[in-house]
Amino acid sequence: MESAAVGAFLKSVMGRLFLLLEKEYSKHRGLAQEAASIQHDLRMIAAAMDDQLGALGRPERTAVARLYSAEILDLAHDIEDCVDRFTHRLRCKHRGGGGGGAASSFVHRVAHELKKVQSRSSYADEIHKLKRRLKEARQRVVDSAPVGRPGGLPSSATLDASKPCPAVTRNPAGMEKPMEEMLSLLREVDGEPRQLRVISIVGLGGSGKTTLARAAYDSPHAKETFPCRAFSAAGTLPEISQRIKAILLDILQQIVPKDSMDLDADTNNLEALLKEYLSDKRYLIVIDGVQMDEWRAVNSAFVDSSTGSRIILTTTIQSVANVCSHGNGYVYQMDTLGEEDSKKVAFPGIRSPELEHGSAALLGKCDGLPLALVSVSDYLKSSVEPTGELCAKLCRNLGSHLKENHGHDSFSDLRKVLLDNYDSLAGYALSCFLYLGIFPRNRPLKRKVVTRRWLAEGYCRSESLRGEQDIADENFNKLVDWNMIRPIDTSNNSQVKTCKTHGIMHEFVLHKSLSHRFIMTLSPDHPRAGANANNARHLSVHDGKLIECEASDEDSSRVRSLTVFGDAGGAISFVRRCKLIRVLDLEECSDLKDHDLKHIWKLWHLKYLSLGGSIRELPRCIDGLHCLETLDLRRTKIQSLPVEAIQLPHLTHLFGNKLMLDKDDLKNVNKMSKLEKFLSGKKSNLQTLAGFVADDSKGFVCSKKKDSKGFLQLIMDMDKLRKLKIWCKRVANRDSYMSDLSKVIQKLTKVPIDRHNDCSLSLDCKETYENFLSQLNLEPCSEGSKYDIRSLKLQGSSISAGKFGQIALPQTGCRPA
């Protein structure tokens, strides 16, 4: 009877299968080429857009251009979703139900193949829809273009030689100390030769750079000391040659007497004219808003005639300031205003308890940025009397003021500064920037957490041969370099470890992200989701605000990440419907329970998983997370790790807090055989293993080698390991334990003599015996090799580096604690 049933099934299902294949063959033929074609089309259109915007310069970027960029970004995400859905259906292994024998298994396999065919058909239809959307997007831009200009971008208007100088506040609050420091830099240093010095003032736009430079330039000391002075604002003309000519001409017109030189007759030789005129002068030149290419072109005109001349430059880019002031120059970093000075700027001459209380949140968002505070002050002046209630209302609507004009536009200058930062980014770098809106304002962000999340989201891809990690680091460094995010803590090699987004920049980023459907955040500041919330790619839930989500399955399939701060509310049940989710950050989720994770295996695309302090056990179904790259359990109460987690094929970073392999798994011969086979077969992708306890527990008896495997011995087969952090214990079999630990350290630190080792090692020896490290036995290096390590951290009550003296360490690499 069973064989007859199988035969009937084959006749029915296989007939339909072949019929479907024949009908859809034309769609399936060249499906891969179609996908590649649409992605290529998208890249070409985006590149053309970048070229047009780059040629025009930032001031000419119109609302049409920004809308077009947003649409291209949205299309890129939808194309990526389409590909992910299709590959998931074709590649993931079918998880069939229980028994049923060979016939049942065969039925499931055939049904799965039928679903594959249907998937190809729907995928082909989706590809055609996306291509139609691309064509329509391109046509909309063409239709909106003014006559004679492609791409919906305006023709170049006649621009002034240099941009108008920003309005400068007289006697600004909080500038007393910066002014003293700036004047001291203009003075000569006793005992040093009189020489040219370049002073670069750097900081976020609106931080008061121009105000400080102008105040120093107009000071009585500067007027008395420097008889030859000029203040020039770098231009906004599209061609670099035009901008350079405009700067040189502007300076010459200010310092050269009108009757002594015909500048109009010799505009092609401006650099030589300026160099000759300054050759015997003591001068003070200020260039406001300089860019790297402009400085490289004009700096040769400023000769050092040993007269003690000064050049002051302002820039928003840290690397530009560093290069311009390299040598005997000075980089002055602008700081934000303190609380009292912020109040003086925002509420000049006005103080009341009601205003103080109602304005606290607004001042927090301004975060001491002078231009933001001046904008608030101008806005409040339009009312009869500033009140706390008016400040609270402005605080709630601040994001919309930063986006568009609201009647009396007090925020136009601030909006331009923020848009300049926004327009400097494109593609995935822009996605990385917008992504910061997920996190609450004033929240310190760890560099490595942010970059790992970017990598999991796919925001660091490139067609070049460069690694994705390098691109992630580059994007992060650019945000720091452009002062869009502020460093809080740096490592010994000056690399930023922790940062945060400036308050007003965070408000701008969050509002941009919300309006582009990039992020949906539900928090006390944003209690209601907008019309596009269901289509957002990233959900950020604060304090249980997501009680019930009415998103359809199609809408929730767009969600790529869920981040929870405080209570999750209904977010955990909602996440099961997010079929393409890549990042699940529940590290700060306070009401997550162990049973909430029982369906987590269904999140096949998940690449980043972080759990919080309410979790005590990791489910074994985690083996279904085929794509998982980062598993962070540091804040959990998990102490026993199932071996299934170690065997995840793409797992790259595993973090815990005194984790140990499950004791029952250690006794299970079948499980440990599979683990040993997985590791010895070089299938492990682990690069970071942090937070494990290394004791003398042994696993199964290997049938081939006839010896037991301990955790330290398992580490020996992790060939890609680059960072290891373990807790060492008191053990009964000390000699064997120290031998295994020595071998692990040797494997991690031994490299060819001509190669730098980028590995790091952290040992916690608090629970070991005295002179623990002195019992390590590191073999002498053979010729052509050495012991080397990037970072070594040793923690314990009374330890010394001991045998680690054989290892070449960076100057600040060894940290006994």
Secondary structure, 3 states (H helix, E strand, C coil): CHHHHHHHHHHHHHHHHHHHHHHHHHHHCCHHHHHHHHHHHHHHHHHHHHHHHHHHCHHHCCHHHHHHHHHHHHHHHHHHHHHHHHHHHHHCCCCCCCCCHHHHHHHHHHHHHHHHHHHHHHHHHHHHHHHHHHHHHHHHHHHCCCCCCHHHCCCCCCCCCCCCCCCCCCCCCCCHHHHHHHHHHHCCCCCCCCCCEEEEEECCCCCCHHHHHHHHHHCHHHHHHCCEEEEEECCCCCCHHHHHHHHHHHHHHHHCCCCCCCCHHHHHHHHHHHHHHHCCCCEEEEEECCCHHHHHHHHHHCCCCCCCCEEEEEECCHHHHHHHCCCCCEEEECCCCCHHHHHHHHCCCCCCHHHHHHCHHHHHHHCCCHHHHHHHHHHHHCCCCCCHHHHHHHHHCHHHHHHCCCCCCCCHHHHHHHHHHHHCCCHHHHHHHHHHHHCCCCCCEEHHHHHHHHHHHCCCCCCCCCCHHHHHHHHHHHHHHCCCEEEEEECCCCCEEEEEECHHHHHHHHHHHHHCCCEEEEECCECCCCCCHHHCCEEEEECCCCCCCCCCHHHHCCCCEEEEEECCCCHHHHHCCCCCCCEEEEEEECCCCHHHHCCHHHCCCCCEEEECCCCCCCCHHHHHCCCCCEEECCCCCCCEECHHHHCCCCCCEEEEEEEEECHHHHHCHHHHHHHHHHHHCCCCCCCEEEEEEECCCEEEECCCCCCEEEHHHHHCCCCCCCEEEEEEECCCCHHHHHHHHHHHHHHHHEEECCCCCCCEEEEEEEECCCCCHHHCCCCCCCCCEEEECCEEEEECCCCCCHHHHHCECCCCCEEEC
